[in-house]
Amino acid sequence: MTTTLSIHHRTIYHYHRPVLLGAHRLMLRPRESRELRLNALTVSIEPPAAVTWAHDVSGNAVATATFQNLTDHLSIDSLAEIDLDAVEWPVFDVAASAIAYPFVYSADEWTDLGALATPQYDDPGGRLRAWSQAFVRGASTDTLALLKDLNAGVTAWISYQERDDEGTQTPVQTLKRGWGSCRDMAVLLVEAVRILGFGARIVSGYMHNPTLEATGSGGAGSTHAWAEVYVPGAGWITFDPTNRSVGGANLIPVAVGRTIQQVMPVTGSFVGMNDAFDFMSVEVEVRDRSPALPVPFGAS
């Protein structure tokens, strides 16, 4: 069933005194696919900026905003409307060659996956490798079952903790501490499956949480981070370790990348005194705009 959603995302920066803003990189345009159609998008920036659009190496739509005048604030306001048609319980048509793990990607797949199948973090002592390999049940393991176990294992080992500060923990830090944000959990899962030889990528976007039951959202919607793993035949499979979920029925992807730093919604710089920065705030609202279903004749 198709759901029409509106996504309002506002980021505000305040400075104690006027600063000169450097170029800002914005990733706010929902990533269209067979399951997601973008109906409208507006991005408003104050102070006024020159905005150019391009696609990066991963096919994400990236806006670059450049400024000319000094300012004591920056407001970036985006409003999108999408149609989301992702099934809640997807069935994955895994290729026969990849049903059991370990399997071998084709030469073309391995070449194209490249760095997406290469671990990105140091693992002193092999703690993360040992943790990842513990989910492999034998010489031949069902591939989907292994990935689902790893996805659930992140939540079993790591307690969710919202973090407003910038940056992301390394996977080993997250394992040692036993807690992390959605982006920490996504990075842990991606690095764990890469250690096992899978191609995987980080996804950033929004979560629609109308029942307020999902973890990682303070309301009906929020920014969110999760993972995608490439399995031959099935393609890119969505895993949200924060909520132990598989598939993207309530997820709205905006950007995919090799690292979490490549998919941040807003990044930029300013030139000013060391104490010029005051504070930043982020507000996200995801609302269901689907037409009301007609009431059957005679129903009350």
Beta strands, then each sheet from edge to edge (+ up, - down):
strand 1: 3-21
strand 2: 24-26
strand 3: 36-46
strand 4: 50-55
strand 5: 61-66
strand 6: 71-84
strand 7: 100-101
strand 8: 141-142
strand 9: 159-160
strand 10: 179-180
strand 11: 199-208
strand 12: 221-231
strand 13: 235-240
strand 14: 245-246
strand 15: 251-257
strand 16: 266-267
strand 17: 270-271
strand 18: 277-288
sheet 1: 3+ 6- 1+ 17-
sheet 2: 3+ 6- 1+ 18-
sheet 3: 4+ 5- 2+ 16-
sheet 4: 7+ 8-
sheet 5: 9+ 10+
sheet 6: 14+ 13- 12+ 11- 15+
end
